[in-house]
Amino acid sequence: MNHTDHVNLIHAAVPTSGGIWADFGAGSGAFTLALAGCLGTSCTIYAVDQDSSALRQNKQALTSHFPHISAHYRTADFTRPLDIPPLDGLIMANALHFHRDKQPILRQLISYLKPGGRFVVVEYNVDKGNTWVPYPFTFASWETIAAAAGLTQTRQLAARPTRFLNEFYCALSLKPAD
């Protein structure tokens, strides 16, 4: 998949401008760039990943393609508490499938969202993993996982075929308004 594919996969889940967003498990930046492409120059993006080398690549790519975006990089484990401001939205693209027990992680991540905040997930649409993708989850499974974590209005917005594990899907869930 290329940048246009990434943008097309998430664009229906992401507003057309502004806000404070985070990309958890950001890696070298494929979906950080896609977020920037959707949100425009009035946004702030926090890219969080344990791999500082990947985050350096992320920063280089974002600075090259979207030099006017306000971006912050955190070399950190997103399963642990982070010092970030309240978020309008977050994306987890192919990061949650590395964790068997998703609920504690989701509770932590949801706590960063403002009421009504958007939780965007991109995942392989399979429930059986392998060595490289140990704990993926179908959209049907995400509906159950998201509801158990307290997220609402979960819906699948897009899917794209892949050569590896059939397809990706993008789903949007919302943190309830207070």
Secondary structure, 3 states (H helix, E strand, C coil): CCHHHHHHHHHHHCCCCCEEEEEECCCCCHHHHHHHHHHCCCEEEEEEECCHHHHHHHHHHHHHHCCCCEEEEEECCCCCCCCCCCEEEEEEECCHHHCCCCHHHHHHHHHHEEEEEEEEEEEECCCCCCCCCCCCCCHHHHHHHHHHCCCEEEEEEEEEECCCCCEEEEEEEECCCC
